[in-house]
């Protein structure tokens, strides 16, 4: 169970803690070492077992059995260490999202844990150490605190504190509640985030963790196609077929699509409906189920199921009778849809975000829906992202094979211009959820002023600077030439006084603080890259809590403190903005496709084109013409709608206390 807020997957502000035995490794690592030593996997305490089932053996007992055995056993175990199917996919996906990964194990087999860490890309391991003398196990744990058992809750809190992660963003995978008293288990569930149960002796593939954390089957299939492939796993192979023993289709099997609706909703309603299916067991296969709550308090339910037993109509009649008992209206029962393929709904899927403030007008909505319909596009679902007014909607659509996303986007641009709305179209895939770095321009983006103009006003050279700016806009001066000419006009003025006045009068763009706060809570790294000047960029960085700031530096005479009329160091040109974007992405360990860039000027174009999501914010006409994504509402928090964050999620994120 997780909060519903349209951003319910793990993110870069999450710490994911895995167990080692029967989680990342599909067997108990202590048992593997015992087997390599020629010892039984069970402890001597198991010799009283009569039915073949061995009672639980503690790690201490297993370690005691290794007394006198050579530690070279560990290297042999490592050579043939069996990883759980899906482990590489899960760990690589979490790393790509920006999560920190840790292994928490009490086995004491640190050498094995370190091998798993390096193989799967974990950040660190917390593991007890075993005592070794002359290359052999002594059968005891190491150190004066060898007898002390550390509390899992304390260790998880320490890890969260170390990583600067809120406790609710700590995800545990394995059997973290095992061995805890009821009170401590309850405390752990109340303190930390999702606790995902996994034991490789009972579950065959670790990718089930991705499903439980909010990834769809298409997401998991997409992950498996990457370089992390390590087996089909659940959701990776073909769907089950209705076959009898020997592989032939069951003649008695029958497929039904059922649609029912109700005027009201109440707890236990769906349980009563499905009660008749319980005795049938595996003889009923549910292909898909969808339920929608209606605004008037009612709901509708759709089922696609196949009955594999004799007299399949009887099973469905019992189901429909249960619906009637719950005062539900049976809309349709169709048993002639054998060629319907629900998987086609997941092919060529795109997300269309529509934003118009203060409200989406009926005229705008009508034209958007008309454009979607006239291009043969199927709407899969519509979600409301705004909470108070209907100013943002998200459409999940399926494009026909003969329509490219570029063609569709260009048609929606015209709708956007006519209606004064912002429309963004993105592929509905993993890349949309895996962005980790957001880079902003400063002037007329994070702040509403142009810093050079503010400095010119204070220096009394506003008119001359304006002439140079207009010449640059006419193409008579390039970026470097215009910057050099304007900076020269500031010569002889006191640098500290000028910048102090500018910083004291900064006007932040509406939504800037809300946007940066939410991004920080979600674990995004943020940066400002400006063609303006560093003292102001540093102030913006401090005020908004950004991670990086790059801008031009004005040269100051060290003796007088006056500006020399020149810059020092490399100038932040359009091409350097793009280079800095790539450099920060590299430092943060993410690909440039995982970045978002936001800017308004022509000098931002290379950066916007390089980023995975380049957004022209209230931009100049030239920039809007060459940008795929545009925002013309004067509210920077609109960027969050484009990455699928609902307004309710924004409110919750903004209210949370900083993790550190």
N, C-alpha and C positions, 0 to 999 in steps of 0.2 A: 504494500500500500504506500502510495506517494502522494504528495500534493499535486492537484491538477492545476496547471497554470500555463499550459502550452509550451513549457520548456522543462519537461519533466524527466529529461535524461541526465546522466552524469555530465559534468562540465569541468572546465579547467580548474575550478576551485574545489574539486573533490579529491579525497584520498581513498584509494581502494586497497583494502587489506585482505590478502589471501592466506589461507592455510596452505601447508605444504603437502603433508600426507593425505592421500585420497581426495585432494583438491587439484593442485597443479600437477602432482604425480598421481598416477592412477592406482598406486599401491602405497602402503605404509612404508616409509623409507627405512625405519628401524627394522621392519621385517625383511626388507631387501638385504640389509647388511647381515642380519642373522642367517639368512639363506646362503649368502656368499661365504659365511664362516662355517657352513655345514651344520648349523644349528636349526632346530625347529622354530618356525615363526611364532609359535605360542610359548608362553612362559611355563616354567614347571608347575605353576598353579593350575594349569589346564589338565594335569594328569588325572583329575577326578571326573572329568567330563565324560559322559557315557554316550551321548547321542551325536557325537561328532561336532557339536558346537562348542567353541572355546569361549570362556568368559573373558571380559575385558582385561587386558594386561597393561599395566602402567608403563610409562616410558622409563621409569627408574628400574623396574624389574627387567625390562629388555636390555637396558644398558648394563646391568649387573651380569647378565648372561655373556656379555662380550668381554668380560675381564680376561686379560692375558692375550687377546686376539690382536693381530697386527692392524694398524690403521691403514695399511695398503689396501685393505678390503674396500675402503671408500672409493679409491680410484677405479677399481673394477666395477663397482656399482654404478659410478658416474658414466662409464663407457656404455652401459646398457640401460641407462635410466629411462623408464617408460613415462612419457608425459601423457597427461589426460587428453584425449581428442578434443580439439577446440581450444586448448589452452593458448596456443600462439595467436589465434584469431582474436580471442577475448582481450589478451594483454596488449596486442598491437592496437586494437581499437581504442582501448582506454588511454594508451599513450598518445595516440593521434588526437584524441579529444583534449589532451593537455593534463590529464589526471596524473597524480603522483601514485606510484605503486609500491607496496611494501609486502614483505612476507613475514608472518608472525608464526613461529613454530617453537614447540618445547622439546623437539626431538633431540637437540644437541648435536645433530649432524651438520655442523656449520659448513663444512666443505661441500656437501651436497647442496645445501641451501644457496651457497654462493654461486655454484654452477648454474642452478636454476635462475638465479638473479641475472647473471650475465647472458644466459641463453634467451630469456624472455624479456629482457630489458627493464627489470625492476630497478627502483631507485635505492632501496636499502632492505636489509634483513635484520630482524630482531630474533635472536636465537640463543639459547643457553649453550655454554661451552662445556665439553667433556674433558675430563682429566686424562692426560697421556703421559706415560713414563717409558723411556727407551723405545719409542715407536709403537707402544702397545696400549690398549685401553686398560684403565684401572677399574672400570666398572662404576665410577663415580662422576658426578658433575664437578666442574672446576670452581675453585675459589672459596673464600670464607662464607659466602652467601649461598653455597650450593644447596643448602636445605631450605632456602627461602623460596616460596612460590609466589611469583609476582601476579597481581590481579590483572586480568585482561582489560578491565575498565581503565585502570591507571595507565597501562601501556598505550591504549588507544588515545587517551587524552594527551599523553606526552607526545605521541606522533602527530596528533592534530595541532598541538601547540607549536611543535617544531616546524611544521609546514605552513603555519598561519591559516589553518583551515577551521571553519566552524564545525563543532561536533556533529551537527545534523548533516554535514557533507562528508562524513566518514562512512564508507560503505564496506561492510564485511562480507566475505565470501567463504563459505565452508561450514563449520559447525561451531561458531563462536559462543553459542549458549551452552554447549556441552560441558557438563561438570559444574555448572553454576547453580547455586541455590535459587529458589523461586524469586526471592526479593532482589538478588543481584541480576538475575535475568531480566526482570521487569525494569530495573534501573538502566540496564544497558539498552533495552529497546526504547526507553523514553529519552535517553541521552543522545544516541547516535542515529545515523541515517538508516537506509534499508539494510536489513540483515538477510542475506541471500543464502539459504541452505543449499549445500552441495556435498555429496559424498559419492565418489567415483565407483564405490562398490554397489551403489543403488541407482545411480544416474550415469548414463553412458557418455555424455558429451557436455563439456563445460559451456558451450554456447547458449545453453538454457539461461545462463546468467544474463546474457544480452537481452533476451526476451523479457525477463523479469525486470530489467532496468529500463524498458521502454522502447527497445529497438524492434522494428518490424521484421517479418520474414524476408522481405525484399532487401532490407538493410543487411541482414546476416548473409544472404546470398551474395550481395555486393562485396562484403568484406572477404568472403571466401575466394572471390575471383582475383583478389590482390595477391601480392607476393607472400602473404601470410598463410596461404592455403595449407591445411593439415587434415583434410578429410571432409567427407560430405556433411556429417552431423545432422541434427534435426533441422528440417527446413531446407537442407541443401540438396536433397534428392527428390525424386518425383513424388507426387501426392499418392496416398494409398489408393489402390484400385479395388473395385468390388468383385473379388474373385473367390471361387471355391477352392478346395484342396485340389492340387494338381494344376492350378493356374487358369482354369476355364472360368468365364464369367458365370455368376449365379443366375440361373434363369428367373428365380423368384425375386431377385433384387429390384427395387423400384426407387426412383428418385422423385422427391417432392420439393416444391418451393411453396412455403406457407407464409402468408402475410396476415397479421391480426393487429387490431388497434383497441385502445381502451380510453375512456373519457377521464379516468383518474389513475393515479399511481399510488401504490401502498407497499409497505415492506412485506416481503414474502410472496408477492404476486408472481414473480417469475419462477420461484421455487415450486409453487403449486402447479404451474403450467407444465414444468418438466418432470413432475413426479411420475406420470405414466411411462416415461422413457427409461426410468431407472431399472426396472426388472428386465428390460430387453438387453441391457449391457452393451457389449461390443457389436451386437447385431444392428445397431443404428450408428451410422457415421455422419457426424455433423461436418459439412464442408465449410459453411460459414454461418455466422449469426450476427445480426445488426439490430440495435435498439436505439430509438430516438425519442427523447423527451420533448413534448410539445408545450408551447407557451401557455396554453389554457389549462395545464395541469395533466393532460393526457399523455399517451405514449403510443408508439407503433413499433412492431417487432417483425423482423423478417428472418426466416429460417430456410436454409438449403440443406436438406438431409437425405440420406439414402438408407432405406430399410433392407437388410440382407436376409431376413427370415421369411418363412412361409406366411402367406396372407398379410402382406405389408400394409394393405389398406386398413386392416383392423388396428394396427399400431397408430396410424395417423388419425383414425376416428377417435381413439382414446385421447390422443393429444388435443384434438379439436373440442372434445367434450370438456376437458379440463379448462380450456380457454373460455368456453361458454359459462362454466361454473364461476369463473372469475369475472363474469360480465364483460368479456372482451368480444369485439366484433370481428368476425372472420371476413377479411377483405377478399382473400383469394387463396385457392389451393390449386396448384398447377403441377400435374405429373407428366407433362409433355415437353419438358425443357432439357432433353438429354444432351443437346448440342451446346448448351450454355456453358461458357468457360469463364468462371469468375476471375481467373488469373489475368485475363485481358484487361481488367480494371486497373491493374498495377503496371501496365506497360505504358511507356511514354508519358509518365505523369509529371505535371508541372504545378507549381503553386503561384497563384496570381494574388498579389496583395493590393487592395484598393483603399486609399486614404483620401478623405476629403473633410476638411474642417470648416465650420463646427459640426456639420452633419453631412452624411452622404445623401444627396438629393435624389428624389425618385426619378428625375430626368436622367441623372448620371447613371443610376443603377440600371435603368431601362436600356440606355445605350450600351453599357458594358455587357449586359446579358444578350442584347441583340447582336453585338459583335461576336460573342462566344457562339451563339446559335448559328449565325450565318456562315461560320467557318466549320460547321460540323463538329464542334468540340463538345464532349460530354462532361458535365459537371458531376464530380464524384461526391463532393461535400462542400458545404459553406459553413465557415466558422466566424463568429464575431470576436474580434480581438480587443475592441474598445469596451470599457465597462460601463461608462456613464451615458454617453451619447453614441449613436451608431455612426462613428466617424472612420472606422476601419473594419473591413471584412477580408477574410482570406478564403479564396476559392481553390480547391484542389481539382484539377481538370485533367482529362486525358486527351492529348492531341492526336488527330488522325495521322496515319502514316504519311500522307501526301502534304502535310503542313509542317514546316519547320518552325522552331521556336523564334527564330529571327524574323520570319515573315509575320508571325502572330504578334510579336512585340512591336514591330513597326506599325501594324494596324492599330494597336492599342495606344500608341503614342499620339495618334491623331485624336482618338477619343479623349485622352488625357488633356490635350491642349484645348479642345472644345469645351470640356466640362470643368476645367480648372482643378482636376483631381490628380493625385499621384498614383501611378499604376506600375508595379514591378512584377516581372515574370521570371521565375527561377525554376530550375529542375528540382523535383522533389526527390532528392537522393541524400546520401550520407554527407556529401560535401557541405550541404547547407547547415548541418549540425556540427561540423568539425572545424569551424572557423575559430581562431584563437587570438588574433592580433587585429586591433583597430587603430588606424593612423589618420590623424586629422590635419588639415590645414588650419591656420590660426585666424588670420584676418578675414572678416566677413564669413567665418565658419564657426569657430568656437567663440569668438567675440564679434561684436557687430561693427567695430571700427577697423580702419586701415591704419596700422601703427605709424607708417611713414607720414601719413596725413596729420595725425595727432602731433607728432614731433614737429612737423612743419608749422603748424598753428602756433605752438609754443615758441618756436624760433623766429616767427615773423616772416617766414618765406613760403607761406601757403600758396600764393598765386603762382610763383615760379615752379613749385613742385607740381601743381596742377597742370601747367603747360607741358612739362616733361611727361607726365602720366598720359595726357591726351595724345602726345606725339607717339608714345609707345603703343597706344591702342590703335593708332592709324598705321602701325607697322613701320614707322620711320626710325624707331630705335628697338634693339633687341632687349631681352630681359636684363642682361648684364650691363649694357650701356645705360639703360634708364636708371638702374639701381645706382650705378657709379655717379651719374649726374645729380641725382637727388641727395645722395649721401654727402656730396661735396658742398651742398648748400647749408649743411648743418655745422660746418667747420667753425670753431671758436666758441661754441656753446658748451656749458657745463653738462657733462654726461649724466652725472648723478642726479642733478636737479631735474633735467628733462625727463628721465625715465621714472623718477619718483612720482612726478605729476601724472604721467601717462598711466602708470600702474594703479594710482589712486582713483582713477576715473574709468577703469575698464568696465564695459557693458557686455556681459555674457549673453550669448544668444539664448532665447527661451528654450528650455529643455536640455541645455548642455550639461548642467549639473546632475539632473535626473538621469540622463543617458550614461554619463561616466560613472555614477554611483552604481547603477544596475550592471554595467559591464564589469566593474571591479568585483561585485558580489558573485558574478557568474564565472569569474576566473579569467576573463580576457586580459591580455596585456594591451596597454594603450600608449600612444605617442602623439606628440605634436611635431610636425615638420613644417617649418614656416620659412617663407622668403623674407619675413620681417626680421626682428632683432631679438637676440638671446635674452636680455634682461626681462623683456615682456613675456617671452615664451616660458621662461623659468617661473614667473609669477602665475601664468596660466596653468602650468604643470602643478604648482603647489596648491592652487585653489581647487583644481578639479581632481587631484590625486592621480595624475598620469604617471606612467613609468619612465618615459623618455621625453626629452625635448631637444630639438635641433633647430637652429636658426642662424642668421648671419651675426657676426660680431663687429661692432664699430670700434675702430682704433681710437684709443684715448691716450693723450700725452700724460705720461706718468708723473711729470713734474707739476703740471698745472691742473690736471683733471679735465682738460678741455678736449672736445672732439677734434680729430685731425682732418676730418672730411674724407676718410678712407675706411675701407673694411680691412679686417685682418683675418687670416685663415681662409679656408675654402668657402666660396660663395654657394648658397643653397639655390642652385639653378633647377629648372624643371627636370633635367636628367639626373641631377644629384638627389632629388626627392625620390625618384624611382629607385635609385641605388640604395638609399637609406632604408626604404621600405624592405628591400630584399635583404639588406644586412641585418636589420632587426629581426626579421623572420628567421634568418639563419641562426642568430644568437639564441632565439627562443625555441629553436628546435622544431620549427614548423615549416611547411612548404608555402610558397607565395600564394598558392590557390586557397590557403586557409586564412588569408588576410582580407580585411575590409579597409577601403580608403574613402575618405570623405573630403571634398574640396569644392571650391567655387570658381577658381580662376584658370586661365589658359595654362599657367605654369603648373597646374595640378594634373593636366591631361595625361602625361606619361605615367604618373603614379596611379591614376584611376584605371587606366587600361591594364596595368600590370597586376593589380590586385584581383583576388578571386571575386570580390564584389566591390565595384567602384561606383560610388554614389555622388552625383553632381547635386550639391545642396544649394538651392536658391542661386543657381549658377548663371554666369554670363551666357548669352545666346549661343556663342561659339562652342562653349563647353557642353551645353545641353544637346547640341546637334550631334556630337560625337560620343555621347555617353548613353549607355544602355539603361542605366538606373538613375532616376531623377527624383528629388524631393523638392517641391516648391511651397510646401506649408512651412511657415516660419516657426518651426518647432523641431529641434534636433532629436528629441526623443522618438520622433517618427521612425528613425533608423531602426529602433527595436521592433517595430511592426514588420519591417522587411526581413528580419531574421527570425520571425515567428514568436516573438515574446508578446504575450497578452498584457493588457493594461492592469489586470489584476495581479499578474506576476510582477509587473513594475512596482505596484504599490507595496507588495509584500517584500520585495527586495530592498526597496528604499527605506522600509521601516526597520529592517534587520540591523542589529549592532555589528560593527566591524569585527571580523574574526580575530584580529589581533589587537 
